């Protein structure tokens, strides 16, 4: 138990607290919008300013869509940390057979509100 606590303290020292990362998210998304004009970036928070959803579609993926096959694959992975969630991705394949990520989004759970 002592080794586990020491590891956790070392990780917090290196990475900071996970809650602090959520506080930095709006500025990160703002920089992403300014760096990649034409990208679609949406952040949804609850009434008390807590993270709910984030949606990101980079402009290069949006413009590359017209050169891709008309098949979209949606996949998910569960985020395993103190703050649970699900990361969803949508990808397609271009004419050369290369996978092109179209978008990614993080939601609290898969439900009608998060898909909308």
FISEKE-268404 format. One record per residue: residue number from 1; z, x, y of N, C-alpha, C, CB in turn. Coordinates in steps of 0.001 Angstrom, whole numbers. Atoms other than C-alpha are relative to their C-alpha. Glycine has a CB too. Layout:
N
n = NUM&n.zz = Z&n.xx = X&n.yy = Y&ca.zz = Z&ca.xx = X&ca.yy = Y&c.zz = Z&c.xx = X&c.yy = Y&cb.zz = Z&cb.xx = X&cb.yy = Y;
...
//
This chain:
116
n = 1&n.zz = 0&n.xx = 826&n.yy = -1195&ca.zz = 0&ca.xx = 0&ca.yy = 0&c.zz = 0&c.xx = 872&c.yy = 1261&cb.zz = 1214&cb.xx = -941&cb.yy = -3;
n = 2&n.zz = -54&n.xx = -909&n.yy = -1138&ca.zz = 775&ca.xx = 2898&ca.yy = 2329&c.zz = -1377&c.xx = 604&c.yy = 279&cb.zz = 1026&cb.xx = 1112&cb.yy = -253;
n = 3&n.zz = 1352&n.xx = -544&n.yy = -161&ca.zz = -2685&ca.xx = 4397&ca.yy = 1719&c.zz = -935&c.xx = -1043&c.yy = 593&cb.zz = -549&cb.xx = 493&cb.yy = -1348;
n = 4&n.zz = 857&n.xx = 1074&n.yy = -531&ca.zz = -4352&ca.xx = 1019&ca.yy = 2409&c.zz = 266&c.xx = -203&c.yy = 1488&cb.zz = 238&cb.xx = -1324&cb.yy = -770;
n = 5&n.zz = -338&n.xx = 166&n.yy = -1425&ca.zz = -2459&ca.xx = 635&ca.yy = 5714&c.zz = -510&c.xx = 1167&c.yy = 829&cb.zz = 1517&cb.xx = -140&cb.yy = 182;
n = 6&n.zz = 513&n.xx = -1169&n.yy = -718&ca.zz = -3392&ca.xx = 4189&ca.yy = 6710&c.zz = -1510&c.xx = -96&c.yy = 177&cb.zz = 363&cb.xx = 1295&cb.yy = -744;
n = 7&n.zz = 1459&n.xx = 176&n.yy = -87&ca.zz = -7052&ca.xx = 3445&ca.yy = 5938&c.zz = -348&c.xx = -1045&c.yy = 1053&cb.zz = -585&cb.xx = -412&cb.yy = -1374;
n = 8&n.zz = 248&n.xx = 1059&n.yy = -978&ca.zz = -6936&ca.xx = 230&ca.yy = 7981&c.zz = 235&c.xx = 494&c.yy = 1424&cb.zz = 893&cb.xx = -1208&cb.yy = -288;
n = 9&n.zz = -264&n.xx = -532&n.yy = -1337&ca.zz = -5395&ca.xx = 2036&ca.yy = 10964&c.zz = -1081&c.xx = 981&c.yy = 419&cb.zz = 1370&cb.xx = 679&cb.yy = 46;
n = 10&n.zz = 1074&n.xx = -948&n.yy = -311&ca.zz = -8015&ca.xx = 4784&ca.yy = 10745&c.zz = -1282&c.xx = -740&c.yy = 363&cb.zz = -252&cb.xx = 944&cb.yy = -1190;
n = 11&n.zz = 1198&n.xx = 789&n.yy = -306&ca.zz = -10820&ca.xx = 2188&ca.yy = 10682&c.zz = 118&c.xx = -682&c.yy = 1354&cb.zz = -244&cb.xx = -1045&cb.yy = -1090;
n = 12&n.zz = -193&n.xx = 620&n.yy = -1311&ca.zz = -9326&ca.xx = 375&ca.yy = 13675&c.zz = -126&c.xx = 1032&c.yy = 1114&cb.zz = 1368&cb.xx = -687&cb.yy = 71;
n = 13&n.zz = 125&n.xx = -1067&n.yy = -991&ca.zz = -9116&ca.xx = 3678&ca.yy = 15525&c.zz = -1467&c.xx = 350&c.yy = 225&cb.zz = 786&cb.xx = 1247&cb.yy = -445;
n = 14&n.zz = 1418&n.xx = -354&n.yy = -109&ca.zz = -12786&ca.xx = 4434&ca.yy = 14780&c.zz = -851&c.xx = -1132&c.yy = 552&cb.zz = -532&cb.xx = 413&cb.yy = -1347;
n = 15&n.zz = 868&n.xx = 1136&n.yy = -323&ca.zz = -14311&ca.xx = 975&ca.yy = 15141&c.zz = 564&c.xx = -945&c.yy = 1041&cb.zz = -285&cb.xx = -767&cb.yy = -1232;
n = 16&n.zz = -629&n.xx = 968&n.yy = -892&ca.zz = -11836&ca.xx = -887&ca.yy = 17315&c.zz = 353&c.xx = -1260&c.yy = -773&cb.zz = -925&cb.xx = -334&cb.yy = 1187;
n = 17&n.zz = -373&n.xx = 1264&n.yy = 630&ca.zz = -10643&ca.xx = -4399&ca.yy = 16615&c.zz = -1224&c.xx = -903&c.yy = -106&cb.zz = 1128&cb.xx = -704&cb.yy = 797;
n = 18&n.zz = 1164&n.xx = 886&n.yy = 149&ca.zz = -13184&ca.xx = -6918&ca.yy = 15244&c.zz = -107&c.xx = -1041&c.yy = 1115&cb.zz = 63&cb.xx = -706&cb.yy = -1337;
n = 19&n.zz = 38&n.xx = 1010&n.yy = -1065&ca.zz = -12215&ca.xx = -9456&ca.yy = 17915&c.zz = -622&c.xx = 569&c.yy = 1273&cb.zz = 1416&cb.xx = -523&cb.yy = 295;
n = 20&n.zz = 597&n.xx = -620&n.yy = -1182&ca.zz = -13249&ca.xx = -6969&ca.yy = 20622&c.zz = -1518&c.xx = 11&c.yy = -80&cb.zz = 517&cb.xx = 1419&cb.yy = 169;
n = 21&n.zz = 1455&n.xx = 23&n.yy = 173&ca.zz = -16770&ca.xx = -6907&ca.yy = 19162&c.zz = -583&c.xx = -1328&c.yy = 471&cb.zz = -372&cb.xx = 247&cb.yy = -1470;
n = 22&n.zz = 487&n.xx = 1299&n.yy = -443&ca.zz = -17149&ca.xx = -10626&ca.yy = 19811&c.zz = 24&c.xx = -111&c.yy = 1525&cb.zz = 837&cb.xx = -1116&cb.yy = -621;
n = 23&n.zz = -40&n.xx = 7&n.yy = -1462&ca.zz = -16153&ca.xx = -10059&ca.yy = 23442&c.zz = -1178&c.xx = 755&c.yy = 598&cb.zz = 1303&cb.xx = 606&cb.yy = 494;
n = 24&n.zz = 1127&n.xx = -790&n.yy = -476&ca.zz = -18992&ca.xx = -7531&ca.yy = 23794&c.zz = -1348&c.xx = -661&c.yy = -290&cb.zz = 40&cb.xx = 1370&cb.yy = -630;
n = 25&n.zz = 1251&n.xx = 643&n.yy = 424&ca.zz = -21603&ca.xx = -9856&ca.yy = 22265&c.zz = -831&c.xx = -550&c.yy = 1156&cb.zz = 308&cb.xx = -1116&cb.yy = -955;
n = 26&n.zz = 843&n.xx = 500&n.yy = -1090&ca.zz = -22729&ca.xx = -11620&ca.yy = 25494&c.zz = -707&c.xx = 1109&c.yy = 776&cb.zz = 833&cb.xx = -816&cb.yy = 951;
n = 27&n.zz = 663&n.xx = -1087&n.yy = -719&ca.zz = -23420&ca.xx = -8311&ca.yy = 27253&c.zz = -1070&c.xx = 663&c.yy = -865&cb.zz = 1027&cb.xx = 1043&cb.yy = 456;
n = 28&n.zz = 1008&n.xx = -544&n.yy = 913&ca.zz = -25257&ca.xx = -6990&ca.yy = 24175&c.zz = -1250&c.xx = -873&c.yy = -7&cb.zz = 571&cb.xx = 119&cb.yy = -1425;
n = 29&n.zz = 1137&n.xx = 922&n.yy = 10&ca.zz = -27464&ca.xx = -10093&ca.yy = 24094&c.zz = -736&c.xx = 25&c.yy = 1336&cb.zz = 470&cb.xx = -1426&cb.yy = -317;
n = 30&n.zz = 632&n.xx = -102&n.yy = -1316&ca.zz = -28104&ca.xx = -9812&ca.yy = 27847&c.zz = -896&c.xx = 1243&c.yy = 66&cb.zz = 1076&cb.xx = 48&cb.yy = 1116;
n = 31&n.zz = 790&n.xx = -1233&n.yy = 6&ca.zz = -29285&ca.xx = -6207&ca.yy = 27439&c.zz = -1215&c.xx = -157&c.yy = -904&cb.zz = 857&cb.xx = 1197&cb.yy = -460;
n = 32&n.zz = 1126&n.xx = 215&n.yy = 912&ca.zz = -31464&ca.xx = -7266&ca.yy = 24507&c.zz = -1092&c.xx = -839&c.yy = 664&cb.zz = 481&cb.xx = -684&cb.yy = -1290;
n = 33&n.zz = 985&n.xx = 831&n.yy = -707&ca.zz = -33151&ca.xx = -9956&ca.yy = 26618&c.zz = -737&c.xx = 801&c.yy = 1073&cb.zz = 689&cb.xx = -1216&cb.yy = 639;
n = 34&n.zz = 624&n.xx = -798&n.yy = -1057&ca.zz = -33812&ca.xx = -7486&ca.yy = 29433&c.zz = -878&c.xx = 1108&c.yy = -580&cb.zz = 1073&cb.xx = 605&cb.yy = 908;
n = 35&n.zz = 767&n.xx = -1071&n.yy = 631&ca.zz = -35069&ca.xx = -4747&ca.yy = 27083&c.zz = -1260&c.xx = -530&c.yy = -660&cb.zz = 852&cb.xx = 726&cb.yy = -1025;
n = 36&n.zz = 1127&n.xx = 616&n.yy = 703&ca.zz = -37366&ca.xx = -7066&ca.yy = 25118&c.zz = -350&c.xx = -1331&c.yy = 656&cb.zz = 329&cb.xx = -204&cb.yy = -1503;
n = 37&n.zz = 344&n.xx = 1258&n.yy = -657&ca.zz = -38781&ca.xx = -9644&ca.yy = 27566&c.zz = -864&c.xx = -868&c.yy = -925&cb.zz = -740&cb.xx = 271&cb.yy = 1333;
n = 38&n.zz = 712&n.xx = 924&n.yy = 877&ca.zz = -40082&ca.xx = -12700&ca.yy = 25766&c.zz = 763&c.xx = -297&c.yy = -1280&cb.zz = -1355&cb.xx = 556&cb.yy = -341;
n = 39&n.zz = -842&n.xx = 268&n.yy = 1165&ca.zz = -37369&ca.xx = -12576&ca.yy = 23106&c.zz = 792&c.xx = -1277&c.yy = 231&cb.zz = 952&cb.xx = 1188&cb.yy = -283;
n = 40&n.zz = -834&n.xx = 1202&n.yy = -75&ca.zz = -35352&ca.xx = -15673&ca.yy = 22325&c.zz = 1377&c.xx = 371&c.yy = -530&cb.zz = -627&cb.xx = -1201&cb.yy = -815;
n = 41&n.zz = -1366&n.xx = -365&n.yy = 352&ca.zz = -31616&ca.xx = -15028&ca.yy = 22313&c.zz = 898&c.xx = -1128&c.yy = 456&cb.zz = 425&cb.xx = 1364&cb.yy = 641;
n = 42&n.zz = -892&n.xx = 1115&n.yy = -331&ca.zz = -29079&ca.xx = -17849&ca.yy = 22175&c.zz = 1376&c.xx = 267&c.yy = -574&cb.zz = -559&cb.xx = -1342&cb.yy = -535;
n = 43&n.zz = -1388&n.xx = -127&n.yy = 423&ca.zz = -25305&ca.xx = -17721&ca.yy = 21971&c.zz = 692&c.xx = -1322&c.yy = 255&cb.zz = 721&cb.xx = 1163&cb.yy = 740;
n = 44&n.zz = -717&n.xx = 1270&n.yy = -138&ca.zz = -23249&ca.xx = -20841&ca.yy = 21371&c.zz = 1473&c.xx = 269&c.yy = -232&cb.zz = -538&cb.xx = -1082&cb.yy = -999;
n = 45&n.zz = -1445&n.xx = -151&n.yy = 110&ca.zz = -19501&ca.xx = -20895&ca.yy = 21953&c.zz = 653&c.xx = -1370&c.yy = 35&cb.zz = 552&cb.xx = 897&cb.yy = 1129;
n = 46&n.zz = -760&n.xx = 1240&n.yy = -56&ca.zz = -16857&ca.xx = -23551&ca.yy = 21585&c.zz = 522&c.xx = -189&c.yy = 1420&cb.zz = 1168&cb.xx = 9&cb.yy = -1030;
n = 47&n.zz = -535&n.xx = 293&n.yy = -1324&ca.zz = -15153&ca.xx = -25154&ca.yy = 24568&c.zz = 1044&c.xx = 1002&c.yy = 461&cb.zz = 592&cb.xx = -1372&cb.yy = 12;
n = 48&n.zz = -1014&n.xx = -984&n.yy = -382&ca.zz = -12344&ca.xx = -22584&ca.yy = 24473&c.zz = -519&c.xx = 1435&c.yy = -111&cb.zz = 1240&cb.xx = -168&cb.yy = -869;
n = 49&n.zz = 663&n.xx = -1308&n.yy = -102&ca.zz = -14857&ca.xx = -19682&ca.yy = 24593&c.zz = 78&c.xx = 830&c.yy = -1286&cb.zz = 611&cb.xx = 786&cb.yy = 1134;
n = 50&n.zz = 20&n.xx = -706&n.yy = 1284&ca.zz = -14792&ca.xx = -18806&ca.yy = 20872&c.zz = -1420&c.xx = -8&c.yy = -561&cb.zz = 993&cb.xx = -651&cb.yy = -1010;
n = 51&n.zz = 1327&n.xx = -147&n.yy = 589&ca.zz = -17898&ca.xx = -17604&ca.yy = 19027&c.zz = -271&c.xx = -1108&c.yy = -1011&cb.zz = -140&cb.xx = 1372&cb.yy = -669;
n = 52&n.zz = 407&n.xx = 1014&n.yy = 959&ca.zz = -19808&ca.xx = -20271&ca.yy = 17094&c.zz = -1300&c.xx = 406&c.yy = -697&cb.zz = -166&cb.xx = -1356&cb.yy = 697;
n = 53&n.zz = 1290&n.xx = -389&n.yy = 561&ca.zz = -23478&ca.xx = -19262&ca.yy = 16608&c.zz = -678&c.xx = 1023&c.yy = 895&cb.zz = -902&cb.xx = -1226&cb.yy = -187;
n = 54&n.zz = 891&n.xx = -861&n.yy = -765&ca.zz = -25925&ca.xx = -16570&ca.yy = 17668&c.zz = -1362&c.xx = -28&c.yy = -688&cb.zz = 563&cb.xx = 1470&cb.yy = 108;
n = 55&n.zz = 1371&n.xx = 51&n.yy = 491&ca.zz = -29722&ca.xx = -16709&ca.yy = 17287&c.zz = -803&c.xx = 1068&c.yy = 726&cb.zz = -630&cb.xx = -1417&cb.yy = 205;
n = 56&n.zz = 785&n.xx = -1079&n.yy = -606&ca.zz = -32068&ca.xx = -13744&ca.yy = 17884&c.zz = -1386&c.xx = 20&c.yy = -616&cb.zz = 699&cb.xx = 1373&cb.yy = -185;
n = 57&n.zz = 1398&n.xx = -178&n.yy = 403&ca.zz = -35877&ca.xx = -13597&ca.yy = 17710&c.zz = -618&c.xx = 979&c.yy = 987&cb.zz = -790&cb.xx = -1377&cb.yy = -28;
n = 58&n.zz = 541&n.xx = -1065&n.yy = -857&ca.zz = -37326&ca.xx = -10352&ca.yy = 19079&c.zz = -1472&c.xx = -295&c.yy = 305&cb.zz = 153&cb.xx = 1403&cb.yy = -684;
n = 59&n.zz = 1363&n.xx = 308&n.yy = -457&ca.zz = -40587&ca.xx = -10609&ca.yy = 21057&c.zz = -1076&c.xx = 621&c.yy = -890&cb.zz = -188&cb.xx = 482&cb.yy = 1428;
n = 60&n.zz = 1014&n.xx = -621&n.yy = 869&ca.zz = -42437&ca.xx = -8188&ca.yy = 18738&c.zz = -193&c.xx = -792&c.yy = -1275&cb.zz = 390&cb.xx = 1436&cb.yy = -342;
n = 61&n.zz = 126&n.xx = 853&n.yy = 1185&ca.zz = -41693&ca.xx = -10414&ca.yy = 15753&c.zz = -711&c.xx = -1299&c.yy = 343&cb.zz = 1381&cb.xx = -299&cb.yy = -600;
n = 62&n.zz = 654&n.xx = 1235&n.yy = -430&ca.zz = -42781&ca.xx = -13469&ca.yy = 17705&c.zz = -1500&c.xx = 220&c.yy = 150&cb.zz = 602&cb.xx = -503&cb.yy = 1327;
n = 63&n.zz = 1433&n.xx = -259&n.yy = -182&ca.zz = -46105&ca.xx = -11877&ca.yy = 18679&c.zz = -682&c.xx = 403&c.yy = -1301&cb.zz = -207&cb.xx = 1090&cb.yy = 1040;
n = 64&n.zz = 582&n.xx = -389&n.yy = 1287&ca.zz = -46636&ca.xx = -10508&ca.yy = 15163&c.zz = -228&c.xx = -1157&c.yy = -946&cb.zz = 875&cb.xx = 996&cb.yy = -663;
n = 65&n.zz = 109&n.xx = 1166&n.yy = 872&ca.zz = -46348&ca.xx = -13970&ca.yy = 13624&c.zz = -1442&c.xx = -455&c.yy = -191&cb.zz = 820&cb.xx = -1138&cb.yy = 559;
n = 66&n.zz = 1379&n.xx = 492&n.yy = 110&ca.zz = -49997&ca.xx = -14792&ca.yy = 14352&c.zz = -845&c.xx = 820&c.yy = -958&cb.zz = -653&cb.xx = -8&cb.yy = 1356;
n = 67&n.zz = 734&n.xx = -841&n.yy = 937&ca.zz = -51108&ca.xx = -11958&ca.yy = 12038&c.zz = 586&c.xx = -54&c.yy = -1410&cb.zz = -14&cb.xx = 1431&cb.yy = 494;
n = 68&n.zz = -714&n.xx = 66&n.yy = 1272&ca.zz = -48944&ca.xx = -13030&ca.yy = 9109&c.zz = -468&c.xx = -1159&c.yy = -856&cb.zz = 1485&cb.xx = -112&cb.yy = 241;
n = 69&n.zz = 249&n.xx = 1110&n.yy = 920&ca.zz = -49299&ca.xx = -15215&ca.yy = 6074&c.zz = 893&c.xx = -1162&c.yy = 392&cb.zz = 253&cb.xx = 420&cb.yy = -1481;
n = 70&n.zz = -725&n.xx = 1199&n.yy = -430&ca.zz = -48119&ca.xx = -18769&ca.yy = 6591&c.zz = 1104&c.xx = -378&c.yy = -981&cb.zz = -966&cb.xx = -1167&cb.yy = 161;
n = 71&n.zz = -1132&n.xx = 220&n.yy = 891&ca.zz = -45133&ca.xx = -18375&ca.yy = 4271&c.zz = 1216&c.xx = 623&c.yy = 660&cb.zz = -254&cb.xx = 605&cb.yy = -1430;
n = 72&n.zz = -1240&n.xx = -493&n.yy = -589&ca.zz = -41613&ca.xx = -18030&ca.yy = 5639&c.zz = 1088&c.xx = -68&c.yy = -1064&cb.zz = 398&cb.xx = -827&cb.yy = 1271;
n = 73&n.zz = -1101&n.xx = -66&n.yy = 959&ca.zz = -38702&ca.xx = -16949&ca.yy = 3469&c.zz = 1301&c.xx = 34&c.yy = 784&cb.zz = -128&cb.xx = 1249&cb.yy = -939;
n = 74&n.zz = -1307&n.xx = 47&n.yy = -641&ca.zz = -35195&ca.xx = -17880&ca.yy = 4592&c.zz = 1029&c.xx = 444&c.yy = -1023&cb.zz = 325&cb.xx = -1431&cb.yy = 551;
n = 75&n.zz = -1017&n.xx = -517&n.yy = 900&ca.zz = -32294&ca.xx = -15997&ca.yy = 3055&c.zz = 1330&c.xx = 42&c.yy = 729&cb.zz = -383&cb.xx = 1400&cb.yy = -530;
n = 76&n.zz = -1323&n.xx = -46&n.yy = -614&ca.zz = -28577&ca.xx = -15816&ca.yy = 3638&c.zz = 852&c.xx = 1047&c.yy = -695&cb.zz = 683&cb.xx = -1380&cb.yy = -61;
n = 77&n.zz = -1024&n.xx = -862&n.yy = 575&ca.zz = -25727&ca.xx = -13443&ca.yy = 3087&c.zz = 1330&c.xx = -359&c.yy = 639&cb.zz = -338&cb.xx = 1509&cb.yy = 210;
n = 78&n.zz = -1320&n.xx = 340&n.yy = -500&ca.zz = -22034&ca.xx = -14051&ca.yy = 3444&c.zz = 626&c.xx = 1233&c.yy = 644&cb.zz = 898&cb.xx = -548&cb.yy = -1137;
n = 79&n.zz = -673&n.xx = -1078&n.yy = -704&ca.zz = -20171&ca.xx = -11916&ca.yy = 5969&c.zz = 1441&c.xx = 53&c.yy = -498&cb.zz = -62&cb.xx = -202&cb.yy = 1553;
n = 80&n.zz = -1334&n.xx = -142&n.yy = 567&ca.zz = -17004&ca.xx = -10585&ca.yy = 4416&c.zz = 831&c.xx = 884&c.yy = 922&cb.zz = -61&cb.xx = 595&cb.yy = -1438;
n = 81&n.zz = -898&n.xx = -709&n.yy = -911&ca.zz = -14470&ca.xx = -9612&ca.yy = 7040&c.zz = 1106&c.xx = -969&c.yy = 383&cb.zz = -761&cb.xx = 539&cb.yy = 1272;
n = 82&n.zz = -1054&n.xx = 900&n.yy = -471&ca.zz = -11540&ca.xx = -11100&ca.yy = 8874&c.zz = -595&c.xx = -1269&c.yy = 594&cb.zz = 883&cb.xx = 702&cb.yy = 1036;
n = 83&n.zz = 672&n.xx = 1145&n.yy = -603&ca.zz = -14040&ca.xx = -13392&ca.yy = 10601&c.zz = -1162&c.xx = -376&c.yy = -893&cb.zz = -481&cb.xx = 310&cb.yy = 1454;
n = 84&n.zz = 1021&n.xx = 416&n.yy = 963&ca.zz = -16053&ca.xx = -15201&ca.yy = 7969&c.zz = -1197&c.xx = -585&c.yy = 732&cb.zz = 573&cb.xx = -1029&cb.yy = -1000;
n = 85&n.zz = 1205&n.xx = 574&n.yy = -557&ca.zz = -19565&ca.xx = -16412&ca.yy = 8580&c.zz = -1149&c.xx = 207&c.yy = -957&cb.zz = -315&cb.xx = 607&cb.yy = 1361;
n = 86&n.zz = 1206&n.xx = -145&n.yy = 802&ca.zz = -23081&ca.xx = -16502&ca.yy = 7219&c.zz = -1105&c.xx = 535&c.yy = 904&cb.zz = -414&cb.xx = -1360&cb.yy = -663;
n = 87&n.zz = 1150&n.xx = -525&n.yy = -716&ca.zz = -26028&ca.xx = -14408&ca.yy = 8367&c.zz = -1254&c.xx = -524&c.yy = -682&cb.zz = 14&cb.xx = 1562&cb.yy = 41;
n = 88&n.zz = 1249&n.xx = 549&n.yy = 508&ca.zz = -29344&ca.xx = -16165&ca.yy = 7930&c.zz = -1160&c.xx = 789&c.yy = 589&cb.zz = -128&cb.xx = -1512&cb.yy = 339;
n = 89&n.zz = 1185&n.xx = -707&n.yy = -470&ca.zz = -32694&ca.xx = -14411&ca.yy = 8187&c.zz = -1239&c.xx = -777&c.yy = -404&cb.zz = -50&cb.xx = 1440&cb.yy = -561;
n = 90&n.zz = 1308&n.xx = 581&n.yy = 318&ca.zz = -36266&ca.xx = -15671&ca.yy = 8284&c.zz = -1013&c.xx = 1132&c.yy = 82&cb.zz = -378&cb.xx = -1192&cb.yy = 981;
n = 91&n.zz = 977&n.xx = -1087&n.yy = 80&ca.zz = -39017&ca.xx = -13261&ca.yy = 7215&c.zz = -1313&c.xx = -528&c.yy = -529&cb.zz = 515&cb.xx = 1142&cb.yy = -890;
n = 92&n.zz = 1318&n.xx = 326&n.yy = 520&ca.zz = -42691&ca.xx = -13329&ca.yy = 6385&c.zz = -694&c.xx = 1301&c.yy = -390&cb.zz = -841&cb.xx = -800&cb.yy = 1046;
n = 93&n.zz = 756&n.xx = -1176&n.yy = 400&ca.zz = -45354&ca.xx = -10960&ca.yy = 5114&c.zz = -1286&c.xx = 48&c.yy = 801&cb.zz = -294&cb.xx = -9&cb.yy = -1521;
n = 94&n.zz = 1232&n.xx = -127&n.yy = -773&ca.zz = -48194&ca.xx = -9584&ca.yy = 7208&c.zz = -1185&c.xx = 244&c.yy = -932&cb.zz = 119&cb.xx = 1143&cb.yy = 1030;
n = 95&n.zz = 1221&n.xx = -146&n.yy = 791&ca.zz = -51777&ca.xx = -9025&ca.yy = 6058&c.zz = 12&c.xx = 1265&c.yy = -864&cb.zz = -1210&cb.xx = 19&cb.yy = 918;
n = 96&n.zz = -72&n.xx = -1244&n.yy = 760&ca.zz = -50946&ca.xx = -5498&ca.yy = 4845&c.zz = 1065&c.xx = -40&c.yy = -1093&cb.zz = 276&cb.xx = 1154&cb.yy = 933;
n = 97&n.zz = -1028&n.xx = 128&n.yy = 1016&ca.zz = -48130&ca.xx = -6774&ca.yy = 2640&c.zz = 1361&c.xx = 522&c.yy = 420&cb.zz = -429&cb.xx = 702&cb.yy = -1220;
n = 98&n.zz = -1277&n.xx = -487&n.yy = -530&ca.zz = -45329&ca.xx = -5520&ca.yy = 4871&c.zz = 862&c.xx = -1182&c.yy = 420&cb.zz = -225&cb.xx = 962&cb.yy = 1197;
n = 99&n.zz = -914&n.xx = 1078&n.yy = -378&ca.zz = -42270&ca.xx = -7705&ca.yy = 5365&c.zz = 311&c.xx = 104&c.yy = 1496&cb.zz = 1314&cb.xx = 60&cb.yy = -844;
n = 100&n.zz = -280&n.xx = 75&n.yy = -1427&ca.zz = -41816&ca.xx = -8788&ca.yy = 8987&c.zz = 1186&c.xx = -938&c.yy = 218&cb.zz = -1252&cb.xx = -486&cb.yy = 793;
n = 101&n.zz = -1115&n.xx = 898&n.yy = -309&ca.zz = -38393&ca.xx = -10104&ca.yy = 9992&c.zz = -326&c.xx = -810&c.yy = 1255&cb.zz = 1321&cb.xx = 802&cb.yy = 195;
n = 102&n.zz = 312&n.xx = 869&n.yy = -1133&ca.zz = -38942&ca.xx = -13077&ca.yy = 12274&c.zz = 1216&c.xx = -247&c.yy = 880&cb.zz = -551&cb.xx = -1323&cb.yy = -493;
n = 103&n.zz = -1195&n.xx = 334&n.yy = -746&ca.zz = -35424&ca.xx = -13957&ca.yy = 13277&c.zz = 1228&c.xx = 228&c.yy = -863&cb.zz = -54&cb.xx = -1446&cb.yy = 493;
n = 104&n.zz = -1262&n.xx = 7&n.yy = 714&ca.zz = -31796&ca.xx = -13642&ca.yy = 12347&c.zz = 1016&c.xx = -767&c.yy = 816&cb.zz = 489&cb.xx = 1434&cb.yy = -287;
n = 105&n.zz = -1020&n.xx = 756&n.yy = -689&ca.zz = -28819&ca.xx = -15752&ca.yy = 13173&c.zz = 1273&c.xx = 23&c.yy = -809&cb.zz = -457&cb.xx = -1433&cb.yy = 255;
n = 106&n.zz = -1313&n.xx = 17&n.yy = 624&ca.zz = -25113&ca.xx = -15833&ca.yy = 12425&c.zz = 640&c.xx = -1336&c.yy = 337&cb.zz = 889&cb.xx = 1205&cb.yy = 479;
n = 107&n.zz = -607&n.xx = 1322&n.yy = -163&ca.zz = -23379&ca.xx = -19168&ca.yy = 11894&c.zz = 1344&c.xx = -7&c.yy = -705&cb.zz = -925&cb.xx = -1125&cb.yy = -558;
n = 108&n.zz = -1295&n.xx = 104&n.yy = 669&ca.zz = -19918&ca.xx = -20259&ca.yy = 10860&c.zz = -146&c.xx = -568&c.yy = -1403&cb.zz = 951&cb.xx = -869&cb.yy = 817;
n = 109&n.zz = 297&n.xx = 560&n.yy = 1313&ca.zz = -21276&ca.xx = -22339&ca.yy = 7966&c.zz = -1362&c.xx = -672&c.yy = 59&cb.zz = 1102&cb.xx = -1007&cb.yy = -449;
n = 110&n.zz = 1293&n.xx = 689&n.yy = 39&ca.zz = -24515&ca.xx = -23909&ca.yy = 6826&c.zz = 256&c.xx = -1501&c.yy = 70&cb.zz = -809&cb.xx = 374&cb.yy = -1294;
n = 111&n.zz = -133&n.xx = 1435&n.yy = -181&ca.zz = -24460&ca.xx = -27422&ca.yy = 8225&c.zz = -1101&c.xx = -448&c.yy = 950&cb.zz = 1418&cb.xx = -384&cb.yy = 544;
n = 112&n.zz = 1069&n.xx = 541&n.yy = -843&ca.zz = -26706&ca.xx = -29673&ca.yy = 10268&c.zz = 67&c.xx = 576&c.yy = 1409&cb.zz = 85&cb.xx = -1530&cb.yy = 56;
n = 113&n.zz = -144&n.xx = -525&n.yy = -1367&ca.zz = -25297&ca.xx = -28442&ca.yy = 13587&c.zz = -482&c.xx = 1440&c.yy = 102&cb.zz = 1459&cb.xx = -89&cb.yy = 454;
n = 114&n.zz = 423&n.xx = -1394&n.yy = -74&ca.zz = -25878&ca.xx = -24780&ca.yy = 12789&c.zz = -1498&c.xx = 143&c.yy = -194&cb.zz = 732&cb.xx = 827&cb.yy = -1034;
n = 115&n.zz = 1452&n.xx = -54&n.yy = 181&ca.zz = -29444&ca.xx = -25388&ca.yy = 11571&c.zz = -716&c.xx = -510&c.yy = 1251&cb.zz = -423&cb.xx = -828&cb.yy = -1235;
n = 116&n.zz = 616&n.xx = 512&n.yy = -1215&ca.zz = -30204&ca.xx = -27388&ca.yy = 14719&c.zz = 86&c.xx = 1032&c.yy = 1101&cb.zz = 662&cb.xx = -1305&cb.yy = 439;
//
